[in-house]
Amino acid sequence: MTSALFVVSEEGYWAEECIEPLTTLESEGVDVTVATPSGGEPVVDERSLDPDDVGEETVEEFRETIESHPELNDPIPVAEADADDHDAVVFPGGHGTEWDVNQDRHARQLLGQSVAGDDGVALVVCHAVGILAFTREADGSALVDGRDVTGFPNEWEEGIVDEADRMPDGRKLPYYVEDEVSAVGGNWDAELDADESVTVDGDLITARGPESSSAAATTLLEELGE
């Protein structure tokens, strides 16, 4: 059976970017395992469950999955996960990833493992794309150097944080994803004129963010041959 490992933030993941790929893959028979940095339950960013933005029906569907999904409610620590045990590793986005997943050495090892050989594939979404700025190859070079990627763009970030880069909840945003990934050689194009943005470069799939989740899940299924 095809399997996928989801590495989800405990500091605030974006509901659509996790639930949409998770349920889409499961609907096609993919077995899903969930991991978080410490092994605690992942925490959803409540801003991603605003009915004014996504609709009341969608919020209800997301909350039902969040509250009842067995793997989301019983994750394993990322240190206990092995990318070689899965056909794909998925990194859902959300600002919270900047504080935990992207900075976790075991999460970065999982990403590196998943794109190193001929068998695995990784899907990295939105702010989780920032992990590419900190993931290195065995020779010390940046994993993303020379790769085509998309992700959460500076232009969108500037509409969220204040002049001191503080989030609406008061937390200081530590970095802009676009800046960090571009600085280590990523070929960045968030395709701001397009409704969706999903980029495939070898075994690495990246998605811009909200509203690209469904296309990202479909692309991952295609890459898995499902």
Secondary structure as UniProt FT lines:
FT   STRAND          3..7
FT   HELIX           15..27
FT   TURN            28..29
FT   STRAND          31..36
FT   HELIX           46..49
FT   HELIX           51..54
FT   HELIX           56..68
FT   TURN            70..73
FT   STRAND          76..77
FT   HELIX           78..80
FT   HELIX           83..85
FT   STRAND          88..91
FT   HELIX           95..98
FT   TURN            99..100
FT   HELIX           101..103
FT   HELIX           105..116
FT   STRAND          121..125
FT   HELIX           126..133
FT   TURN            138..139
FT   TURN            143..146
FT   STRAND          148..149
FT   HELIX           154..157
FT   TURN            158..160
FT   TURN            163..164
FT   TURN            168..169
FT   HELIX           177..183
FT   TURN            184..185
FT   STRAND          187..188
FT   TURN            192..193
FT   STRAND          198..201
FT   TURN            202..203
FT   STRAND          204..207
FT   TURN            210..211
FT   HELIX           213..224
//
